[in-house]
Amino acid sequence: MSLAKETHIFDIDNWRGKPLPDIIVDASSGIIEASAASFLDRVNPTVVKLSGFARFSDEKSQDPAIIASTQIHTWAQNNNSKGIEIWLPSKKPTENEILEAVKSFSDFNPGKLMIWFSPRNNSTYKEGTRIGIYQVIYVNNEKYLFFRTLCNYDYCSECAKSAAGLLVFSSLKEDPVIFTDPEILRATPLPLEATSGSLSEFLSHHLHFPLDFWKALAQGRDISEKIKINNSVARVFTPGVFDRINQAQTFYDQQKIGLTLQIELQEQTQRTLKGGVCGILYSSTEISNPLFKFFGIKSSENGRRKHCGKCGKYGYFTEGETCPYDITS
């Protein structure tokens, strides 16, 4: 497949074998975070059952993002304070059902928060900085993580300054100088005690976003937009598309489906993609790199794949395969 200009393509290999609701959530997140849009329109509110979030946890991993996810999971497990409590008729409520209920508490300050900075760089995270705002909520008496991913273009030095300011509210006792190293900062989410003010009031003093951004967040506009995006994405993922994703074996087949989905999802959501999101999207310019073994990468039959530890993607490779981003291979 020849692509005349740079195109952002969905990496469907990560979706093979996943339940359809999980694929829809992944695709929605990719659309939101990679949009050519305002800061507000790139806020990605997400709810995940804590037991499900455990799949992002790995005590043995050396990857900064996985280290951070492991710490967030542990923090949430140990956080027994009752903040937002929701009761829904569904035994297995969807993300949209939970978000619709959470919208009434969009500016609620639970007191205990965790904030994760993932600074931009010139390689894996070149599409921008992400800041995760995590809190524990209860849905039908079960623990969930409700978090908002904020996207901007702060460099590590600006993130480090914000993190240093938040240390005052944290039980974490670190020398703020360490945060000038982007990978240390990426691996060090901050547990916080936000003791006063609403959520937006507290955050606005420490994170670099305009005042109208925080006002809109307090009103739950980001949550309403996520619900709308989820509905639009769900219309694209028909049973036929779901089957094609699971049947695609070669990278070439996956690329064709990923490109088709990218076009259809942009049309459905009325959004234009600007940059990649780790584990969800990649750029067609990467495919032109001879290191990207076009026909050599096939999906694993047994599902046991390893994180390459270099590219930052949730790309997993079977024995004998190499990561196309790893120029040392």
Secondary structure by P-SEA (a helix, b strand, c coil): cccccbbbbbcccccccccaaaaaaaaaaaaaaaccccccccbbbbbbcccccccccccccccaaaaaaaaaaaaaaacccccbbbbbccccccaaaaaaaaccccccccccbbbbbbcccccccccbbbbbbbbbbbcccbbbbbbbbbbccccaaaaaaaaaaacccccccccccccccaaaaaabbbbbbcccccaaaaaaacccccaaaaaaaaaaaaaaaaaaaaaaaaaaccaaaaaaaaacccaaaaaaaaaaaaaaaaaaacccccccccccccccccccccccccccccccccccccccccccccbbbcccccccccccc
